[in-house]
């Protein structure tokens, strides 16, 4: 290869799919700030500030609230491999693609995985999950809170009580929900929760905020202590060994805690971005952030219906931040998404498995949960659908969304 590659120059995009989304300008500026060493007192101060900010975001007092350096899936894997020893039972209620992911990760960790399922587009009645806990007696109940593949939000309130009764740990994957939907780790009795920046938190993918209750920390550090004792006794039983170094949360706790024991080199720029994401939410207020996502999600759903399209799934349990749109007959899924991207610079998403080619997923999350983004997307979608031969209501999408805004704000700008 001769010569130098061209400088990066990505095209302007409005990312209105199920994630990633456009990062907030303050987050982008944070990414460009100077690097400092991982043990610089300023850096350790930023780590402490980040922990405190994410306690607000997760609504918890957990001391072990930190960042896992990696995408949201890294956070999921760190939690599961650190909480579950090989042979222990894990119960995974599945109502979309990401329940299958939790089951796969638990299986790779050597767990005895049990699943229950509901049709995509619905959620579980909490008592169904509680009955399964009583019947299976798992070590861990692993739940997806919001599953973007179906747009559904699973109620978690009440599950912590039954888990505590049967000495079951409760883990929640809040990747798609945190920041845009109510999440109360302590009030709901959640022992571990992980997320990602690239959705309602409004940042770049690559960092997984996580929080762990004292009970979860005791389990994780207890495995380390038992393993160390067995090694001292010459016992070769590895059944309690955490099967990862990078995702060994006992070591990560020591790195983030006051001892600052070396585990990895903290991803400085990523930490800056994660801190800024949480700072923005803290300044806005978590309730106001959830209300903002609810408003713009409702406007998008109304706009979709205003165009004459159908919204997918049980709308009582839809996430605030993503809408599933049934693709009209005779309209090509990929053709519409391609036209939205190439003609208008707007990205919307398809789905997975049984919903691939059946629905589009349109997100209103993070920095993109704003009125102008909603109205622009609806106006572009109308034109693309009209060009594809679909029968749509002229101006119906923008008009219906505007009615939602006028009802809430009585015509004030948002």
JOURRA-V551706 format. One line per field, one symbol per residue. psi: psi as a letter, one per 40 degrees, with the letter a starting at -180 (. if undefined). burial: I if it has 16 or more other C-alpha atoms within 10 Angstrom, else O. A space follows every 10 residues. Layout:
psi=???
burial=???
//
This chain:
psi=hiiiiiihgi ihihgfaeii ihiidddddd deiiiiideh dddddddddd dddedddegi ehdghahhhi iddddddddd dddhiheihh hhhheadedd ddddddddee ihhhiiiiih eiiihddddd ddddddfidh hhhhchhdde eihhhehddd dddddefhih hhhfdedhde ihhgdddefh diiiaidebd efaiiehgii ihiddddddd dddddddddd ddeehehede hhfiddehdd dddddeaddf hhdihhgddd dddddddddd ddddhddddd dddddddddd ddddddeeii hiihedfiid ehhhhhhihe hhdddddddd dddefhhiia aibeehedii hhigibdegi dddddddddd dddddddeei hihheddddd ddddddddef eii.
burial=OOOOOOOOOO OOOIIIIIII IIIIOOIIOI IOOOOOOIOO OOIIOIIIOI IIIIIIIIII IIIIIIIIII IIIIIIIIII IIIIIIOIII IIIIIIIIII IIIOIIIIII IIIIOOOOOI IIIIOOOOII OIIOOOIIII IIIIIIIIII IIIIIIOOII IIIOOOOIII IIIIIIIIII IIIIIOOIII IIIIIIIIII IIIIIIIIII IIIOOIIOII IOIIOOIOOO OOOOOOOOOI IIIOOOIIII IIIOIIIOOO OOOOOIIIII IIIIIIIIII IIOOOIOOII IIIIIIIIII IIIIIIIIII IIIOIOIIII IIIIIIIIOO OOIOOIIIII IOOIIIIIII IOOOIOIIII IIIIIIIIII IOIIIOIIII IIIIIOOOOI OIOOOIIIII IIIIIOOOOO OOOO
//
